Amino acid sequence: MPLPLNPDKYREPSIFKPQDFLEYMRKCGHISDEERAPEAVILSYQKSLFDYVVKNHPVRFHSGYFKPHMAYLEETGGRVAIVGRFGVGAPAAAVMLEELIAYGVGSFVSIGTAGGLVKGLFPGAIVLCSGALRDEGVSYHYVPGGGPALPDETLSNALGEAFDSAGVPYRPGLSWTTDAIYRETKGELDSVAAKGAITVEMEASALFAVARYREAPMAACFTISDSLAETEWRPEFLSKDTNEGLEKLYRASVAALNT
């Protein structure tokens, strides 16, 4: 059954918008007009990375509604913030993105781990997402059609330049975004690999679709945390290489956004 169930929705406005929710939170005293939004945000899904940044970099947490999730990076003068601890997957990421755009954030980079679908992508390898196959549900409520969701070209190029400047090798490539990580099958892997996908993760295509709909620049990059390219799954989520890869993503994202 195709999504959305009612394709006429593309011609109708939303019943309520993220701005309406934030206005409600403002009236309830959870958002202050005196605290400005950061100009750019790094979206992070791994608690370990968020905690690493908070522990090792000077930050200031948001004082209201976003307090558990948003840390302004003092090294950027508060222009860039990292946002995390809000969950994983397309729906959680899309809700956070919607609210941040409504709050006034201008551009975004999504960073996290991904599974490798081709041989030669080892733990800690860096992938710059050039597009995402839409095998989740969120994107179809924003953008019709079944083609890959695409990042902002200018921001993606800035990320690539940041990796180059830091001497960090990376590989551009298409990703497969799926909601059901525990229902990935051999047939699916073969199919998406034939379409050019080299990674699998849970957020990119939804984020690209929401960002396109809201006209907000969005890019994404990953570090490899596990591999599905061999005959059996090989997890390396807690390895030193994976954690170092996340830190490389963070540093490049700060450089790309803090311009």
PEBELGI-V133193 format. One record per pair of residues at least 4 apart in sequence whose ideal C-beta (glycine too) atoms are under 6 Angstrom apart, sorted by the first residue. I is the first residue (numbers start at 1). J is the second residue. D is the distance in Angstrom with one decimal. If there is no record, write none. Layout:
I_J_D / I_J_D
This chain:
3_137_5.7 / 3_140_4.0 / 4_9_5.4 / 4_140_5.7 / 4_141_5.4 / 10_144_5.8 / 16_20_4.5 / 18_98_4.3 / 18_99_5.1 / 18_102_3.8 / 19_102_4.6 / 22_102_5.3 / 25_30_4.4 / 25_31_5.0 / 25_65_4.9 / 26_31_4.3 / 30_64_4.9 / 30_65_4.3 / 31_64_4.9 / 31_65_5.1 / 32_64_5.7 / 35_63_5.8 / 37_103_4.7 / 37_104_3.6 / 37_105_5.3 / 38_72_5.9 / 38_80_5.9 / 38_81_3.9 / 38_105_6.0 / 39_79_4.7 / 39_106_5.3 / 40_80_4.8 / 40_107_4.7 / 40_257_3.9 / 41_81_5.3 / 41_83_5.2 / 41_100_5.7 / 41_105_5.0 / 41_108_5.3 / 42_82_4.6 / 42_109_5.4 / 42_253_4.7 / 43_83_5.6 / 43_110_4.4 / 44_49_5.2 / 44_50_5.1 / 44_82_5.7 / 44_84_4.0 / 44_111_5.9 / 45_88_4.8 / 45_112_4.3 / 47_51_6.0 / 49_246_4.5 / 50_84_3.4 / 50_85_5.9 / 52_56_5.9 / 53_57_5.3 / 53_82_5.4 / 54_59_5.6 / 54_71_5.7 / 58_74_3.9 / 59_71_3.9 / 60_72_4.6 / 61_67_5.4 / 61_71_5.4 / 62_66_4.0 / 62_67_4.9 / 62_70_4.1 / 66_70_3.9 / 68_85_5.9 / 69_83_5.1 / 69_85_5.4 / 69_86_5.2 / 70_81_5.2 / 70_83_5.0 / 71_82_5.3 / 72_78_4.2 / 72_81_4.7 / 73_80_5.0 / 76_80_4.2 / 76_258_4.5 / 80_254_5.9 / 80_257_4.9 / 80_258_5.2 / 86_92_5.8 / 86_96_5.0 / 87_92_3.5 / 88_202_5.9 / 89_202_4.7 / 90_94_5.9 / 90_136_4.2 / 90_138_4.4 / 90_203_5.6 / 90_206_3.6 / 91_138_5.9 / 93_203_4.3 / 93_207_5.7 / 94_138_4.8 / 94_206_4.9 / 94_210_5.1 / 97_207_5.9 / 97_210_5.2 / 100_105_4.4 / 101_214_4.9 / 101_216_5.1 / 107_217_4.2 / 108_218_4.7 / 109_219_5.1 / 109_253_4.2 / 110_207_5.4 / 110_220_4.2 / 111_221_5.8 / 111_249_4.1 / 111_253_5.7 / 113_223_5.9 / 113_225_3.6 / 114_199_4.0 / 114_201_4.1 / 114_222_3.7 / 115_200_4.5 / 115_226_4.8 / 115_228_5.2 / 116_121_3.5 / 116_224_4.7 / 116_227_4.4 / 116_229_5.6 / 117_193_5.4 / 117_197_5.8 / 117_198_5.5 / 117_200_5.9 / 117_228_5.8 / 117_229_5.9 / 118_198_4.9 / 118_229_5.4 / 119_229_4.8 / 121_125_4.9 / 121_224_4.9 / 123_224_5.5 / 123_236_3.8 / 123_239_5.1 / 123_241_4.2 / 123_242_5.0 / 124_223_5.9 / 124_241_3.2 / 124_242_5.7 / 124_244_5.7 / 124_245_3.9 / 125_224_4.5 / 126_168_6.0 / 126_170_4.0 / 126_223_5.8 / 127_171_5.4 / 127_173_5.5 / 127_199_5.4 / 127_222_4.8 / 128_159_5.9 / 128_160_5.7 / 128_170_5.2 / 128_172_4.7 / 128_221_5.0 / 129_175_5.1 / 129_204_5.4 / 129_220_4.1 / 130_172_4.8 / 130_173_6.0 / 130_174_5.8 / 131_148_4.0 / 131_150_5.0 / 131_174_5.0 / 132_148_5.9 / 132_149_4.9 / 132_175_4.7 / 132_177_4.7 / 132_204_3.9 / 132_205_3.6 / 132_208_5.9 / 133_148_5.6 / 133_176_4.7 / 133_192_5.7 / 133_197_5.7 / 134_139_4.8 / 134_149_5.7 / 134_205_4.3 / 135_177_6.0 / 135_178_4.4 / 136_177_5.2 / 136_179_4.6 / 136_206_5.4 / 138_206_3.9 / 139_143_5.9 / 139_149_5.7 / 139_205_5.1 / 139_206_5.0 / 139_209_3.6 / 142_209_4.4 / 142_210_5.6 / 142_213_4.3 / 143_209_4.5 / 149_205_4.1 / 149_208_3.6 / 149_209_4.9 / 150_208_5.9 / 151_156_4.9 / 151_208_5.7 / 151_218_5.9 / 151_219_4.5 / 151_220_6.0 / 152_217_3.9 / 152_218_5.6 / 152_219_5.8 / 155_217_4.6 / 155_219_4.2 / 156_219_4.5 / 158_256_4.1 / 159_219_5.3 / 159_221_5.8 / 159_252_5.9 / 159_256_4.6 / 162_252_4.0 / 162_255_4.0 / 162_256_4.5 / 163_168_4.4 / 163_170_4.7 / 163_252_5.1 / 168_248_5.2 / 173_198_3.9 / 174_196_4.6 / 174_197_4.8 / 175_199_4.5 / 175_201_5.8 / 175_204_5.2 / 176_192_4.2 / 176_197_4.2 / 176_200_4.6 / 177_204_5.0 / 177_205_3.8 / 184_188_5.9 / 189_193_5.9 / 189_228_5.9 / 192_197_4.1 / 193_197_5.9 / 199_222_5.7 / 203_207_5.5 / 204_220_4.8 / 207_211_6.0 / 207_218_5.6 / 208_218_6.0 / 211_216_4.7 / 211_218_3.5 / 221_249_5.4 / 223_245_2.8 / 223_246_5.5 / 223_249_5.8 / 225_236_5.9 / 225_237_4.8 / 225_242_4.8 / 226_235_4.5 / 226_236_5.8 / 227_234_4.5 / 228_233_5.9 / 236_242_5.5 / 254_258_5.5
